[in-house]
Amino acid sequence: MPWKNKYVKEFLETVCREVRTKSVHKDITEELEAHIEDQKNSYIKEGLDEETATTKAIKQMGDPVLIGKQMDMTHRPKTEWSILIMTAVLVIIAGVVQYLMTKTALGNNDNFIRFLIYVPIGIIAFIIMYFIDYTRLERWSKYVYFSVLIITIASVKFTSPVNGGYNQVYYFYLIITPILAGVICNFRSKGYLGIIYCGLFYIGAYVPCILMPSYSALYILTISSLIIMTVAIEKGFFGGNKKISLVLVYFPTLLMIIIQFLSFGQYRIQRFVHFLKPGLDPSGYGYMPLRIKSLLSGAQPVGRTILARDLAGKSIEWSLPGWNTDFTFTYIIAKFGYIFGIVIGAILIILIIRMFISVIKQKNAFGFIISFSACIAITAEILFYILSNLGLISPITVTLPFISFGASSFILNMGLMGLLLSVYRRTDIISNKLKINVHKKQIFTFINGKFIIDFKRKA
C-alpha cells in the first residue's frame, strides 16, 4: 500500500517475528496490509481521520502475537506421510527380494551387498531433493536441460553399448522429464509460440533416444511429454484456444510417431507381430512372451509356480532370463506366489493414487507442473514394467521403481520422489497461485474465416 505509518509497521513486524518460515513473510505482510487498508478506508468513510482510522483498524485485527502464531501453524512445511511410508515399505520389500534372490542366485551372490551400498546413496539423493528449493529449477531449467543433453550424448565416447543400446538414455529420460516441466513453465506466457518452443525442446530430448538408441525411453518420454503438455494446456498455461493448442502438440507428435514406425526395420515389425502371436517364433521373438505365460499360468497363491512341459524340473531362475532385473515382478509371482504379487501391485497402485492426490493439492503453478512430471515419470515406469512382466505388452527394458535391482535407477527414482515430496512440503509456503493465463499475444488467429499468422502482434 502507498501509505504506511509506524503503527502498521510495528504490527506487521510483530506478526512476522512469530512466523518461522521467512519465505512467506512478504505474502503475509501484503495480505495483512490489504485488510488494514480496507478497514481503515471504511472508518474514514464514517468520518474518522486517517491516523485514528488506521489505529482502530490495527486494533480490530487483534493480538499480533496470536495472529503470528496462527500464521506460523498455517505456513509450516508439511510431509505427505503416506507416500513416504509406502516408499519406505517398497525399499524394504526390495531388500527382502534381493536377499532371497541372492540365496538362490546363479552367479549373482553380490547383488544384495551392492543393494546395501546403493540404498544409502538413494536415501541421500531423496533427502537432498526433499530439502532443496525446487523453485530454482524454473529459472535454470533451460541450462540444466542442455547440460544433461550434452552429457548424455557425450557419454557414448566413454561407454559401451549393451544389446545395441546405451543404458544411460533410460536414465536420461528420468532426469529430463521434470526438467522439461521447468521449460514448459518458462514458456507459459508466450501463447502458441511457447508451445512450439516446448516442442523443439522435446525434439532435442527425442534425438538421443533415437541415436543411441533406446526405444523404451523414447516411448515413455513421448507419452509422458504428451500427458504433461495436455494438462498444462488444459490448465491454461499458454492461453489461447485450447483446441488449437492441442493440435499444435498432437499433430506433429503423431506425425513423428508414424514416420518412426515406417522407418522401423524388419526386426521391430517382426517383434511386434510375434508378440501378438508368439507361437509363430517360439525360439526367437516369441520366446519371452511364451516363457512369461508359462510361468504365470502355473502360479500358486503361495509358493513356487508349477512348471510343465519343457520347463518341468527346471528352476525359476533358469526358466526366466532377466529374472533379477527386467522381470523381477514375474519372478516374485513365479517364485513366491501371486498373493505376494498382488500385495506389491496394490502398494504400487495406492502409491500412484497418493502421488496424484498430492499433485492436485498444489496451488503454485510451477510446483504443480514439476510435481506432476515427477509423478508421471514414476507412474510410467511402474505401469510399463508391470504390463511387460504380466505379458500384456511386448517386453521392454524398464525398471520397477524402488524394487528391481539397479543402482542408477534406484537413486534417480529416490531423487524424483524427493522432488515430489519437496513440492508438497512447500504447498502452503510458495506463492504464485495456479491460475489460467490470459494471453493476449496470439500468433494464430481466425478472423472472418481467414487463418492469420502474426509474429509481430503486440499484447
C-alpha positions as CSV (number, residue, x, y, z in Angstrom):
1,M,0.0,0.0,0.0
2,P,1.2,3.5,-0.7
3,W,0.7,4.8,2.8
4,K,2.2,3.4,6.0
5,N,2.9,4.6,9.5
6,K,4.9,3.3,12.4
7,Y,1.9,1.5,13.9
8,V,1.3,-0.6,10.8
9,K,5.0,-1.4,10.5
10,E,5.2,-2.4,14.2
11,F,2.1,-4.6,13.9
12,L,3.4,-6.4,10.8
13,E,6.9,-6.9,12.3
14,T,5.4,-8.4,15.4
15,V,3.3,-10.8,13.4
16,C,6.3,-11.9,11.2
17,R,8.5,-12.5,14.2
18,E,6.2,-15.4,15.1
19,V,6.4,-16.9,11.6
20,R,9.5,-19.1,11.3
21,T,9.2,-19.6,7.6
22,K,10.7,-16.4,6.3
23,S,9.8,-17.0,2.7
24,V,6.1,-16.3,3.4
25,H,6.7,-13.0,5.3
26,K,6.2,-11.0,2.2
27,D,2.9,-12.6,1.3
28,I,1.7,-12.3,4.9
29,T,2.7,-8.7,5.0
30,E,0.8,-7.9,1.8
31,E,-2.3,-9.7,2.9
32,L,-2.5,-8.1,6.3
33,E,-1.7,-4.6,4.8
34,A,-4.6,-5.1,2.5
35,H,-7.0,-6.0,5.3
36,I,-5.8,-3.0,7.4
37,E,-6.1,-0.6,4.4
38,D,-9.7,-1.8,3.6
39,Q,-10.8,-1.4,7.2
40,K,-9.1,2.0,7.5
41,N,-10.9,3.3,4.5
42,S,-14.2,2.1,6.0
43,Y,-13.5,4.1,9.1
44,I,-12.5,7.2,7.1
45,K,-15.9,7.0,5.3
46,E,-17.5,7.0,8.7
47,G,-15.8,10.3,9.5
48,L,-12.6,9.4,11.3
49,D,-9.3,11.0,10.4
50,E,-6.7,8.8,8.8
51,E,-4.4,8.2,11.8
52,T,-7.3,7.4,14.1
53,A,-8.9,5.1,11.4
54,T,-5.5,3.3,11.0
55,T,-5.1,2.8,14.7
56,K,-8.6,1.5,15.1
57,A,-8.2,-0.8,12.1
58,I,-5.0,-2.3,13.6
59,K,-6.7,-2.8,16.9
60,Q,-9.5,-4.6,15.2
61,M,-7.1,-7.1,13.7
62,G,-6.4,-8.5,17.1
63,D,-3.3,-9.6,19.0
64,P,-0.3,-9.6,16.5
65,V,1.5,-12.3,18.5
66,L,-1.6,-14.6,18.4
67,I,-2.0,-13.9,14.7
68,G,1.6,-14.6,14.0
69,K,1.4,-18.0,15.8
70,Q,-1.7,-18.9,13.8
71,M,0.1,-17.9,10.6
72,D,3.1,-20.0,11.7
73,M,0.9,-23.0,12.1
74,T,-0.7,-22.4,8.7
75,H,2.5,-21.8,6.7
76,R,4.7,-24.6,8.1
77,P,6.4,-27.2,5.8
78,K,4.4,-30.4,5.9
79,T,5.1,-34.0,4.9
80,E,3.0,-36.4,2.9
81,W,3.5,-39.3,5.3
82,S,1.5,-41.9,3.4
83,I,3.8,-41.6,0.3
84,L,6.9,-41.5,2.5
85,I,5.8,-44.7,4.4
86,M,4.9,-46.6,1.2
87,T,8.2,-45.7,-0.4
88,A,10.0,-47.0,2.7
89,V,7.9,-50.2,2.6
90,L,8.8,-50.7,-1.1
91,V,12.5,-50.3,-0.3
92,I,12.2,-52.8,2.5
93,I,10.4,-55.2,0.1
94,A,13.2,-54.7,-2.4
95,G,15.8,-55.6,0.3
96,V,13.9,-58.8,1.2
97,V,13.6,-59.7,-2.5
98,Q,17.2,-59.0,-3.3
99,Y,18.3,-61.0,-0.3
100,L,16.1,-64.0,-1.3
101,M,17.4,-63.7,-4.8
102,T,21.0,-63.8,-3.6
103,K,20.3,-67.0,-1.7
104,T,19.1,-68.7,-4.9
105,A,21.1,-66.7,-7.4
106,L,23.0,-68.1,-10.3
107,G,26.3,-66.2,-10.2
108,N,24.8,-63.1,-8.6
109,N,25.8,-63.6,-5.0
110,D,27.0,-60.0,-4.6
111,N,23.7,-58.3,-5.7
112,F,22.4,-58.0,-2.1
113,I,25.7,-56.4,-1.0
114,R,25.6,-54.0,-3.9
115,F,21.9,-53.2,-2.9
116,L,23.0,-52.3,0.6
117,I,25.6,-50.0,-0.8
118,Y,23.4,-48.0,-3.2
119,V,20.4,-47.8,-0.9
120,P,22.0,-45.2,1.4
121,I,23.1,-43.2,-1.7
122,G,19.5,-43.2,-2.9
123,I,18.3,-42.1,0.5
124,I,20.8,-39.2,0.4
125,A,19.5,-38.3,-3.1
126,F,16.0,-38.3,-1.6
127,I,17.0,-36.0,1.3
128,I,18.8,-33.6,-0.9
129,M,15.8,-33.2,-3.3
130,Y,13.4,-33.1,-0.4
131,F,15.0,-30.1,1.3
132,I,16.1,-28.3,-1.9
133,D,14.3,-25.2,-3.1
134,Y,12.7,-26.6,-6.2
135,T,11.6,-23.1,-7.4
136,R,15.2,-22.6,-8.6
137,L,14.8,-25.2,-11.2
138,E,12.3,-23.0,-13.1
139,R,14.9,-20.3,-13.7
140,W,17.7,-22.7,-14.5
141,S,15.7,-25.4,-16.4
142,K,17.0,-24.5,-19.9
143,Y,20.6,-24.5,-18.8
144,V,20.2,-27.8,-16.9
145,Y,18.4,-29.2,-20.0
146,F,21.2,-28.5,-22.4
147,S,23.8,-29.7,-19.8
148,V,22.1,-33.0,-19.4
149,L,21.6,-33.4,-23.1
150,I,25.2,-32.8,-23.9
151,I,26.5,-35.0,-21.1
152,T,24.2,-37.9,-22.3
153,I,25.3,-37.7,-25.9
154,A,29.0,-37.2,-24.9
155,S,28.9,-40.3,-22.6
156,V,28.8,-42.5,-25.7
157,K,32.5,-41.9,-26.0
158,F,33.2,-43.5,-22.6
159,T,30.7,-46.3,-22.5
160,S,30.0,-49.5,-24.5
161,P,26.6,-50.4,-25.9
162,V,24.5,-53.1,-24.3
163,N,22.4,-55.2,-26.7
164,G,22.8,-52.4,-29.3
165,G,21.8,-49.5,-26.9
166,Y,23.1,-47.4,-24.1
167,N,21.6,-47.7,-20.6
168,Q,22.2,-44.0,-19.8
169,V,19.5,-43.0,-22.3
170,Y,16.9,-44.5,-20.0
171,Y,18.3,-42.6,-17.0
172,F,18.3,-39.5,-19.3
173,Y,14.5,-39.9,-19.5
174,L,14.1,-39.9,-15.7
175,I,16.2,-36.7,-15.4
176,I,14.9,-34.8,-18.4
177,T,11.1,-35.3,-17.6
178,P,11.0,-32.8,-14.7
179,I,13.4,-30.5,-16.5
180,L,11.0,-30.3,-19.4
181,A,8.3,-29.3,-17.0
182,G,10.5,-26.4,-15.9
183,V,10.9,-25.5,-19.6
184,I,7.1,-25.5,-20.0
185,C,6.8,-23.0,-17.2
186,N,9.5,-20.8,-18.8
187,F,7.3,-20.6,-21.9
188,R,3.9,-20.4,-20.4
189,S,3.4,-16.7,-21.0
190,K,4.2,-17.0,-24.8
191,G,1.0,-18.4,-26.1
192,Y,1.2,-20.7,-29.2
193,L,4.8,-19.7,-29.8
194,G,5.5,-21.1,-26.3
195,I,4.0,-24.5,-27.3
196,I,6.2,-24.5,-30.4
197,Y,9.3,-23.8,-28.3
198,C,8.3,-26.7,-25.9
199,G,8.0,-28.9,-29.0
200,L,11.6,-28.1,-30.0
201,F,12.9,-29.0,-26.6
202,Y,11.0,-32.3,-26.8
203,I,12.7,-33.0,-30.2
204,G,16.0,-32.3,-28.5
205,A,15.2,-35.0,-25.9
206,Y,14.0,-37.2,-28.7
207,V,17.3,-37.2,-30.5
208,P,19.5,-39.3,-28.1
209,C,16.7,-41.8,-27.7
210,I,16.9,-42.5,-31.5
211,L,20.7,-42.1,-32.0
212,M,21.9,-44.2,-29.1
213,P,19.1,-45.9,-29.2
214,S,16.5,-46.7,-26.5
215,Y,13.0,-47.2,-27.7
216,S,11.7,-47.9,-24.2
217,A,12.9,-44.5,-23.2
218,L,11.5,-42.9,-26.3
219,Y,8.0,-44.4,-25.8
220,I,7.9,-43.3,-22.1
221,L,9.3,-39.9,-22.9
222,T,6.8,-39.3,-25.7
223,I,3.8,-40.5,-23.6
224,S,4.9,-38.5,-20.6
225,S,5.5,-35.3,-22.6
226,L,2.1,-35.6,-24.2
227,I,0.4,-36.0,-20.9
228,I,2.3,-33.1,-19.3
229,M,1.6,-30.8,-22.2
230,T,-2.0,-31.7,-22.3
231,V,-2.5,-31.0,-18.7
232,A,-0.6,-27.7,-19.0
233,I,-2.8,-26.6,-21.9
234,E,-6.0,-27.6,-20.0
235,K,-4.8,-25.6,-17.0
236,G,-4.4,-22.6,-19.3
237,F,-0.6,-22.3,-19.1
238,F,-0.3,-20.9,-22.6
239,G,-3.7,-19.2,-23.0
240,G,-5.3,-19.0,-26.4
241,N,-7.7,-21.6,-27.9
242,K,-7.2,-25.0,-26.2
243,K,-8.2,-27.0,-29.3
244,I,-5.6,-25.2,-31.5
245,S,-3.0,-25.7,-28.7
246,L,-3.7,-29.4,-28.6
247,V,-3.5,-29.7,-32.4
248,L,-0.1,-28.0,-32.2
249,V,1.0,-30.6,-29.7
250,Y,-0.5,-33.8,-31.1
251,F,-0.3,-33.4,-34.9
252,P,3.5,-33.1,-35.2
253,T,4.0,-35.7,-32.4
254,L,1.7,-38.3,-34.1
255,L,3.4,-37.5,-37.5
256,M,6.8,-38.2,-35.9
257,I,5.5,-41.5,-34.5
258,I,4.1,-42.5,-37.9
259,I,7.4,-41.7,-39.6
260,Q,9.3,-43.5,-36.9
261,F,7.1,-46.6,-37.2
262,L,7.5,-46.6,-41.0
263,S,11.3,-46.4,-40.6
264,F,11.4,-49.5,-38.3
265,G,13.4,-52.3,-39.7
266,Q,12.1,-55.8,-40.2
267,Y,13.4,-56.7,-36.7
268,R,10.9,-54.3,-34.9
269,I,8.0,-55.2,-37.1
270,Q,8.6,-59.0,-36.5
271,R,9.0,-58.4,-32.8
272,F,5.6,-56.7,-32.7
273,V,3.9,-59.4,-34.8
274,H,5.4,-62.2,-32.8
275,F,4.3,-60.6,-29.5
276,L,0.7,-60.8,-30.8
277,K,1.3,-64.4,-32.0
278,P,4.3,-65.7,-30.1
279,G,3.8,-69.3,-31.3
280,L,5.0,-68.2,-34.8
281,D,8.5,-67.9,-33.4
282,P,8.8,-69.8,-30.1
283,S,12.6,-69.8,-30.0
284,G,13.0,-66.2,-31.2
285,Y,10.9,-63.1,-30.8
286,G,8.1,-65.1,-29.2
287,Y,10.4,-66.7,-26.6
288,M,9.9,-64.3,-23.7
289,P,6.1,-63.8,-24.1
290,L,5.7,-67.6,-24.1
291,R,8.0,-68.0,-21.0
292,I,6.1,-65.4,-19.1
293,K,2.8,-67.0,-20.0
294,S,4.0,-70.4,-18.9
295,L,5.3,-69.1,-15.5
296,L,2.2,-67.1,-14.7
297,S,-0.3,-69.7,-15.8
298,G,1.0,-72.2,-13.2
299,A,1.4,-69.6,-10.4
300,Q,0.2,-70.6,-6.9
301,P,-1.3,-68.4,-4.2
302,V,1.8,-69.0,-2.1
303,G,4.9,-70.8,-3.2
304,R,6.7,-71.8,-6.4
305,T,4.8,-71.9,-9.7
306,I,4.1,-75.3,-11.2
307,L,6.2,-75.7,-14.3
308,A,5.1,-78.1,-17.0
309,R,6.2,-79.5,-20.4
310,D,9.8,-78.4,-21.4
311,L,10.2,-76.4,-18.1
312,A,9.3,-79.2,-15.8
313,G,12.1,-79.8,-13.3
314,K,13.8,-76.5,-14.2
315,S,14.5,-73.7,-11.7
316,I,12.6,-70.4,-12.0
317,E,16.0,-68.6,-12.5
318,W,16.9,-70.9,-15.4
319,S,13.4,-70.5,-16.9
320,L,13.3,-66.7,-16.8
321,P,16.1,-64.7,-18.4
322,G,16.5,-61.3,-16.7
323,W,14.7,-62.6,-13.6
324,N,16.7,-60.3,-11.3
325,T,16.4,-57.1,-13.4
326,D,13.9,-56.8,-16.2
327,F,11.4,-59.4,-14.9
328,T,11.6,-59.2,-11.1
329,F,7.8,-58.9,-10.8
330,T,7.3,-62.0,-12.9
331,Y,9.9,-63.8,-10.8
332,I,8.2,-62.8,-7.5
333,I,4.9,-64.2,-8.7
334,A,6.5,-67.4,-10.0
335,K,8.9,-67.9,-7.0
336,F,6.8,-66.8,-4.0
337,G,3.1,-66.9,-5.3
338,Y,0.7,-64.5,-6.8
339,I,-0.5,-63.2,-3.4
340,F,2.9,-61.5,-3.0
341,G,2.5,-60.1,-6.5
342,I,-1.0,-58.7,-5.6
343,V,0.3,-57.1,-2.4
344,I,3.2,-55.4,-4.2
345,G,0.9,-54.3,-7.0
346,A,-1.7,-52.9,-4.5
347,I,1.0,-50.9,-2.7
348,L,2.2,-49.5,-6.1
349,I,-1.3,-48.6,-7.1
350,I,-2.0,-46.9,-3.8
351,L,1.3,-45.0,-4.1
352,I,0.3,-43.8,-7.6
353,I,-3.1,-42.6,-6.3
354,R,-1.5,-40.8,-3.4
355,M,1.1,-39.1,-5.6
356,F,-1.6,-37.8,-7.9
357,I,-3.6,-36.5,-4.9
358,S,-0.6,-34.7,-3.6
359,V,-0.2,-33.1,-7.1
360,I,-3.8,-32.0,-7.2
361,K,-3.4,-30.1,-3.9
362,Q,-0.7,-27.8,-5.4
363,K,-1.6,-24.1,-5.5
364,N,1.6,-23.0,-7.1
365,A,1.8,-23.2,-11.0
366,F,5.4,-24.4,-11.1
367,G,5.0,-26.6,-8.1
368,F,2.0,-28.3,-9.8
369,I,3.7,-29.0,-13.1
370,I,7.1,-30.1,-11.6
371,S,5.4,-32.5,-9.1
372,F,3.1,-33.7,-11.9
373,S,6.1,-34.5,-14.1
374,A,7.9,-36.5,-11.3
375,C,4.6,-38.3,-10.7
376,I,4.2,-39.2,-14.4
377,A,7.8,-40.4,-14.7
378,I,7.5,-42.8,-11.7
379,T,4.0,-43.9,-12.8
380,A,5.0,-44.6,-16.4
381,E,7.9,-46.8,-15.2
382,I,5.6,-48.8,-12.8
383,L,2.8,-49.3,-15.4
384,F,5.2,-50.3,-18.3
385,Y,7.1,-52.6,-16.1
386,I,4.0,-54.4,-14.6
387,L,2.3,-54.7,-18.0
388,S,5.5,-56.1,-19.5
389,N,6.0,-58.5,-16.7
390,L,2.4,-59.7,-17.0
391,G,2.9,-60.3,-20.7
392,L,0.3,-57.7,-21.6
393,I,2.7,-55.7,-23.7
394,S,5.8,-56.6,-25.6
395,P,8.8,-56.9,-23.2
396,I,10.7,-53.6,-22.9
397,T,13.7,-52.5,-20.9
398,V,12.4,-50.5,-17.9
399,T,12.9,-50.7,-14.2
400,L,10.4,-51.2,-11.4
401,P,10.9,-48.1,-9.1
402,F,12.5,-49.0,-5.7
403,I,12.2,-52.8,-6.2
404,S,14.1,-54.1,-9.2
405,F,17.9,-54.3,-9.0
406,G,19.9,-51.3,-10.3
407,A,21.8,-48.5,-8.6
408,S,21.3,-45.7,-11.1
409,S,17.5,-46.3,-11.5
410,F,17.0,-46.6,-7.7
411,I,19.0,-43.4,-7.0
412,L,17.2,-41.4,-9.7
413,N,13.7,-42.6,-8.6
414,M,14.5,-41.7,-5.0
415,G,15.5,-38.3,-6.2
416,L,12.2,-38.0,-8.1
417,M,10.3,-39.0,-5.1
418,G,12.2,-36.5,-3.0
419,L,11.3,-33.8,-5.6
420,L,7.6,-34.7,-5.5
421,L,7.5,-34.5,-1.7
422,S,9.6,-31.3,-1.7
423,V,6.9,-29.6,-3.7
424,Y,4.2,-31.0,-1.3
425,R,6.3,-29.8,1.7
426,R,6.0,-26.2,0.4
427,T,2.3,-26.3,-0.5
428,D,1.4,-23.6,1.9
429,I,4.7,-21.7,1.6
430,I,5.3,-20.9,-2.0
431,S,3.0,-18.2,-3.6
432,N,2.2,-17.7,-7.3
433,K,-1.2,-19.3,-7.4
434,L,-2.1,-21.8,-10.1
435,K,-4.4,-19.8,-12.4
436,I,-5.2,-19.5,-16.0
437,N,-3.0,-17.2,-18.0
438,V,-5.0,-14.8,-20.2
439,H,-2.5,-14.4,-23.0
440,K,-3.3,-11.6,-25.4
441,K,-0.5,-12.0,-27.8
442,Q,-1.8,-14.5,-30.3
443,I,0.3,-15.8,-33.2
444,F,-2.5,-17.8,-34.8
445,T,-6.0,-16.2,-35.1
446,F,-9.2,-16.8,-37.1
447,I,-10.8,-13.6,-38.4
448,N,-13.7,-13.6,-40.8
449,G,-12.9,-17.1,-41.9
450,K,-9.2,-16.4,-42.5
451,F,-6.3,-18.1,-40.7
452,I,-3.8,-15.4,-39.8
453,I,-0.2,-15.9,-38.6
454,D,1.1,-12.8,-36.9
455,F,4.6,-12.9,-35.2
456,K,4.6,-9.1,-34.6
457,R,1.3,-8.5,-33.0
458,K,1.7,-6.8,-29.6
459,A,-0.1,-7.6,-26.5
